[in-house]
Amino acid sequence: MRYADFTPYDLVLLAQGLGVTLGLFAATTLIGLALGAALTVLHYYRVPVIGHVVVAVTELLKNSPVLVQLFLVFFGMPAFFQVNMTPVTAALLTVSLNTAAFAFVIFRSGVEAVERDQIEAARVFGHSRWQILRRIISPQAAAFSVGPLIGLLVNQLQVTSLISVIGVADLTKIGNILNLRTLEPFVVWSVIGLTYYLCAKALAALGGRLERHLRRSVVWQGL
Amino acid sequence: MIEINNVEKRFGSAEVLKRINLKVEPGEVVTILGSSGSGKSTLIRCINGLEALSGGAIRVDGHDVSTSAGLAAARRRSATVFQLFNLYPHMTVLRNVTLAPIQVLGQPRAEAEAQARALIDLVGLTEHADAYPQRLSGGQRQRVGICRALAMQPRYLLLDEVTSALDPEMTGEVLAILARLAAEGTTMVFVTHEIEFARRISDRIVFLEAGELIVDMPTEAFFSEEGGLAVPRIRKFLSKMTKD
């Protein structure tokens, strides 16, 4: 069966691939954001040594190709540390850490964007460092961060397509399979591309609503 | 009582405060005058612990602000109103005023809100209790700043150039409230450029010059020919400040 036509079953395949992509994206986003937020808290408390290590590691993750990181985790780590690594584990680990590194940078700038004056006021009124982080800094930093964060996540959604290279059956991998079977690359990659596009647009729209909600205290009074 | 003993503050090689001594008794209104850069705001920032002392000691009701336990106790006894209001922009007026009573004093929310609403009524912002600070004028924001401070039921109110960022009309709004507080016996340390107002409400006037406290006198004496006006520096300052 070399030059087979499209069948209705291909839609099921496509849906499965989309499910894997979205599932992996959701999982790595949750882990990545949680880890990024945790690193930001560590950084806020200026924990000695750890703060520097965090910055160094995130710099490495931000400034090297995700595909290389993926190869390192999938091929390099099992060889070096004698551990088993399934494609899904490798994909989860790599993309989560990568998201965490960028989220850390975004959250950190969000924290730094909160005016020092308010923090001084809160200190004078006797709030603890934790209360200041929780009540004063976090809500404002979240509002500042959500825009750049949506940009990051839209990008990370595209980045998940790289995991098809190590054999995870995501949307791109399904595209590959359909392409090899039908030899209709234009149709296949148009459909796959459009699917990513629609997901990204939906994500951006959701993010926009969240941003408006978080920034409700800031009203435009005209220019 | 706020006791300031031989307080020194240096930023690098710059001496901002030089061996300052000052006592503020409960019920007193003490105004600190001096030109910009004389160290007035720094002194307030030393009392509320935003700046660490380079020398000397400050005690608020006996609590030494240079120890962390002492500072926490001192901060419970005083509250600060800031020049640029320093409100929390993501919280409504009501939340700005109730945050510290709930979080720091552990007041029940209902009680804190009732008290906050009473204060907000008092400063004439009843309709704005649920507005965000950005919707308010400068004078209204500063009135919220005063409510936020009063909600902590402080023994000492520290006022750091609270009208310097306001136009004359808004300044009037804020000063009217401060005059009422002074008349009710609120203890205040008042850093300001509003000379005439200071003269009306203060018990004592302190004059800082280049980080040194050069005069500490009852208000009447400060403005008399044989008292403050006999000091050339103060005469020059007052004539400049009251010219217009």
Interface residues (C-beta under 8 A of the other chain):
Chain A: E115 D117 Q118 E120 A121 A122 R123 V124 F125 G126 H127 Q131 R135 I136 P139 Q140 A143 R216 S217 V218 V219 Q221
Chain B: N48 G49 L50 A72 R75 R76 A79 T80 F82 L84 N86 L87 Y88 P89 H90 M91 L99 A100 Q103 V104 Y132 P133 Q134 R135 R148 M152
